[in-house]
């Protein structure tokens, strides 16, 4: 008891102005323990920091994932489910698996080199080649924004009865405001805004499944690869174009570096790659689930019903078959999808122009370049959903221009050093590229022959 009192007295005397004096021996022991843990993690091939530290690395893939749940996906997946039931579920699963691989490769290229894919392309191509490559990328960007602006205009029409052209102008204005937070010290705010919109999208598009759950066996049957005529091949290509997004590939290689642009500590390449794997899997799993949920919702609740070949018709049918509230929530998800994806698309267009042509064009100018064609289509078209589907077909044609150089560069030891892809992984990447190109060639042939 005397010793305890003496210890208590000693402890009190160690207080200076109410603050305890640091025990040097305790600190040293803790430092040695932390070092042992770090060495053990390093020897096992894991990052030296614990998993919870990886939270600060998450974000880039979630921004890129917004491109995978844009209004083009909504149109393609709803149309597929309404027309073919569960037939093409396998296309979405396959496309999402390919997207995980492709987006990780894009992030890996950016992390290891510190440069974006457009930057590397610009360095390795001549002026004429860079301009031609930029030209096709700009066409893809216009097709992308066409889908996103039309989707937002439709959402505002469904929610508030606004004319499509007015809705398109509002989408353009609000997305421009979102882009003010992109880059610089406010980039983190931009990330959080986009991720918040992604969560709204998720809830808005899966709410209907809780009201009318599908038959799991029928969903499982849709995992068997098959087609039903040339029109289903065209639909599959459109779904692929809506799932594997060229501008998301270009942008992701930029985002992984922009994420750390204004941070005091930047993790090692090994840590960043480990964090990126988690980031990509979580983000694409979420986006893929939303896409599959859209198709399953249409197959389960809209299959065989008239008037469901447009987003507006599908929303009205959802409201009638399920509940008006579900229809409203769906429209809100569509609006969030448009705002987030059109902002991310413009961001990607700016980075493509900067990397290939070394032009630092103001963001508002990039916004106008892709917005005007979309507004023209809104003013002239009588079926905006059909224009949206056609835009997705154009996107699918542009995919090889992004994935082929990506896979080449990640297999180039001069560029990647010790992080170069091994022969097995490169073979898998080539197989993915071959599937994408083959499907696109079939699409082009069917379209030219008028059979699609």
N, C-alpha and C positions, 0 to 999 in steps of 0.2 A: 504493500500500500504506500509505503514511504517512497519507493522507487517511482510509482505511478504519479505521485504528487510532484516529485522532482522533474519527471518528464513533462508534466503539464506546465510546470513553472518555466522549464526551458523552452517549451513551445511558445509560451506567451512572450518570453523575452526575445524570441526570434521574430516577433511582429514589429514592423516599422511603419508607423503611421497607418496601422490597420491592415497592412499588406504583408503577406508571408514572405520570408526570405527563401529563394529557390535553393533546393537541396541539390548540390552539384552531383553527388553520387547517383541520385535517382534519375536525374536528367541523362547522365552518361549511360546508365543501364538501359534506359528507354531508347536512346539513340542506337546502342549496339543491337538491341532487339529489332528495331526497325530496319537496320542494315541487314541483319540476318534474313528477315522476311523478304526484303528486296532482292537479295542474292538468290534466295531459293526460288522466287518467282521468275527471276531472270534465267536461272538454269533450266527451269521447266518451260521456257519459251513464252512466258506470260509477261505483261507489262509490269514494271517495277512498282507501280502504284496500285493500290487496291481497286477493286471494281467500281466502288462508289465514286472514285475520282473521274471515271469515264463519263459521268453525267455531263460534265462541262464540254465534252466533245460531241454530244448529240445535237442534231439540228440540221446540218446540211442535207442529209438524205430526206428529211421530212419536207423540206422546201422543194426538193426535186420531185418527191412523191406526189405533190399537188398536181403536177403535170399528168399523172396517171389517173386522176379522178376529175378531169375537166368535163365540161358539157358534152364534148365529143364522145367520151366514154358513156355518158348517160344515154345519148341517142343510140349509139351502136349496141349497147347492152340491152336496153329496153326493146329495141327493134328486134334483136336476135331472140330474146326470150318470148316476145309476143308472137313472132312468126314461126320459130322453130322449136319452141319449148326449151327443153334441157339439152338439145342436140349439141350445142357448141360450148358447153361448160368447160370441156377439155381445152378449148382454145385459150380461154382466160387463164386456166391453171398453167398451161405451157408458157404462155406469154409472160405471166408473172414470174415464173422460175427463171426465164431468160432475162427479165428485167432486173432481178436481183443480181445475177452475174454481171450484166452489163453496167449497172450503176456502181457496183463495187469496183469494177475495172476502171471506170471513169474517176472515181474518188482516189483509187490507188495511183493512177497516173498523175493526178494533181498533187497528191501528198508527196510522192517520191521526187518529182521533178520541181515542184513549187510553181509549175506553170499550168495553164489550162490547155485542153485539147486544141482549141482554135489558135492559141499562141504557138504551140508546137507545129501545127499545120502551116501557119504563116511563116515560120522560120525555115521550113523545109520545102516550101513551094515557091516558085517564081511569082512575079507580080501578076502575070496573066492568070496563072493557075489559082492564085489566092482570090483574085476577083471572081473567076468563074465559080469557084467553090462557095464564095460568099453569096453569089447570085442564087444558086440553088438553095442555100441555107435560108436566104431571105424569102424565097417562095414558100418554103416550109413554114417559116415564121408567120407569114401572112395567112396560110391555111390554118395554122394553129390558132391565131387570134380570131379568125373567122368563127371557129367553133366556140371559142370562149365568150366572145362578145354576143353572138347570137343566143347562146345559152342564157346569159345574164339578162338580155332583152326579153326573152321568153319568160324568165322567172319574174321579172318586174311586171310583165303583162298579166301573168297569172295572179300575182299578189295584189296589184294595185290597178290593173286595167290600163296601164300606160301603153301608148303606141310603141311598136317595136323600135322605130328609129329614135324616139325619145329615150327609150330604155337603153339603147346602145350608147347614146351620148352620155347618159348618167354613168354607165359602167366604165366608159373611157375616162370620165372625170374622177370618179372615186378611185379607180386603179392608179391613176397618176398621183393622187395624194398618197396612196400606200407606198408608191415608189420613192417618195421623198425621204422615207426612212431607210432606203436601201443604201448600203455603203457607209463608210466612215464610222463614227462613234455610235450612230443610231442603228447600225446593222443588226444588233441583237434585238432591238425593238421590232425590226422588220421580220426577223425569224419568228418571234413570239406571236406577232399578228398573223402570219401565215399559218403557223401551227394551230393557233386558235381557230382559224377558219377551217382548217382540215378536220378538226374535231366536230365542228358544226356540220360539215359535209357528211362525216361518218354517221352521225346521229340522224341527220335528215334523210339519208338514203337507205338505212336499214330498219327504220321505225316500222315500216309496213310488214316486215317479216315477223314481228312480234304479234301483230294483229291476225295474221294468217300464215302460220308456220308451214313450210313445205314438207313434202314426203321425202325423207332422207334417201330412200331406195331410188326414187326417180332422179334425185340429184346425183347419186352415185352412177347411175346409168349414163349420165351426161359426161362422165369421165372417159368413156370409151371413144377413141378418136375415129371420127367418120364424118362424111358430108352427105348432103341430100340435094344434088344438082348444082349447077354452076352458080346459082344465086346464093347458095349457102357458102360457097368458096369466096365470093365477093364479100359477103358479110364477115366471114372469118378474117379476111385481109383487112377489112375496115376495123374490126375489133383489135387486130394486131397493131394497126396504125394508131389506135387510141390507147394502147397499153405500153408499147415500147416507143418512147417519145424522143426524137432526135435532139430537140433543144434541151431536154433534161440531161442528156448525155453530155452535151457541150457545157452546160451550166454547172453540173455537179463537180467537174474538175476545177472550176473556179471557186465554188462555195466552200470547199474544204480548206482553202487558203484564206478567203475573206473572213471565215469564222474566227481566225486568230489574228487578224490584221491589227487589232488594237488591244491585244492582251499582253500582259507583262511576261507571262510564261507560255511558251509553246512546247507541247509535249514532243518526245522523240518520234521519229518516223514509225518505229515499231508500235509505240503506244497509239499513235494516230491511226494506223492501219487496223489495230485491234478494235479501237473505238468505232472506226468506220464500218467494220463488219457488223457490229451490233446495231449501229445506226441504220444501215441499209436494210438489214433483215427485219427490224421492227417497223421501219417506215413502209417498206414494200409489202410486208404482211398485212399492214393496216389498209393500204391502198388496194391490194389484191382482194382482200375480204370485201371491201366496199363494191368493187366491180362485180365479183361473183354474186353478192347480195342483190345487186341491181338486176342481173340476168335472171336469178332465181325468183325474185319478186315478180318479174314480168311473166316468166314461164308458169308460175304458180297461180297468179291472180289475173293475168291479162291474156293468156294464150287462147287464141281462137276468137277473141272479141274484136269487133269492128272498131275502127277509129283509133287504134293504139299504135299506128305506124308513125305518129308524131309525138313529141314530148308533151305538147298541150293535150292531145287526145289521151295519152297515157296518164297524165296527171288527173284529168277529169274522171277517167275510169277508176283510178286508185281511190279518188274521193268517193265515188259511188259504191264501189265494191267493198272497200274497207271502211273508211271514215273520212269525213271532210277535214278533220284535224290532221290526219295522216297526209292528205293531199297538200295541206298548207305547209306542214313540216318538210315534205318533199321539195316544195317550191323554195323554201328557205335554204335547204341544202344545195339546190341548183344555183341560187344566187351566190352563196358563199363559194361554191365551186368556180363560178365565173370570175368573181373578183380576185380570188387568190391565184388562179391559173393564168389569167391574163396579165397580172402583175409579174409573176414569175417568168412568163413567156417574153415580156418586154425586156426584163432583166437579162435573160439569155441572149436576146437579139443584140443588145448593147455589147455584151461580152464577146459575141461572135464577130461583130464588126471591129471591135478593138483588137482582138487577137489576130484576125486575118489581114485587116487593112491598116491597122494602127491608127484608126480614126477614133478620137474621143468625142463622139457626138453626144450632145445633151440628151438626157433620158426622155424629155418631153418630145424631142424630134423622133426618137425611136418609137415612141408611143403613137405618134401621128402616122408614121409610115405604115404600120400594120393596122391601125384603127380605121383609117379611111376606106380601104377596100371592104372591110366588114360592114361599115355603115352603108356603103353603096349596095351591097347585097341585101341588107335589111330593107333598104328603100325599094328595091326592085323585085325581090323574090316573093312568090306566093306560098312557098313551102319552105320555111327556114330550116326545118329538120332535115329535109333532103339535101340542102346545101351543106348542112353540118356533116352528114354522112359522106358526101363527096370530098369534103375537106379532110376527113379521116383517111380516105383512100390515097389522097395526095401525100399525106404524112407517111403512110406505109411505104410509098415509093422512095421517100427521102431517107429512110432508116439505114440502108446499106452505106450511104455516104458518111454516116457517123460511126457505125460499128466497125467497118473494115479498117479504117486508120487507127481506131482505138485498139483493136486486137493486134494490129501490126506493131504499134508502139509499145504496148505492154509486154511484147515478146522480143523487144529489141534491147539487148544487153547494154549497148552504148547509151541508151536513154535511161534504162531502169537499174543498171548496175546489179547488185546482189539481189534486188527485189524483182528481177525479171521472171516472167511466167515460165514454169517448167513445161516439158513436152506434153505431159498428160493434160494439164490445165489448158494449154494452148490448143490441143486437139479438141477439147470440149468447146472452147471458144469458136474454133473454126466450124464445128458442127452447128452451133447456134447461128452463126452467120449464114451458113449454107441453107438452113431451114428458112430463115427470113428471106433470103434472096430468091429461093425456089418459090415460095408462096407469092412473092411479089411478081415474079415472072408469069406465073399462072394467072394472077390478077390482070396483068397488062394484056396478055393474050386473049383472055375471055372478054375483056372490055373492048379491045379492037375488033373482035369477031362479033360483038353485039350479043354474046351469050350470057354475060354476067348480069 
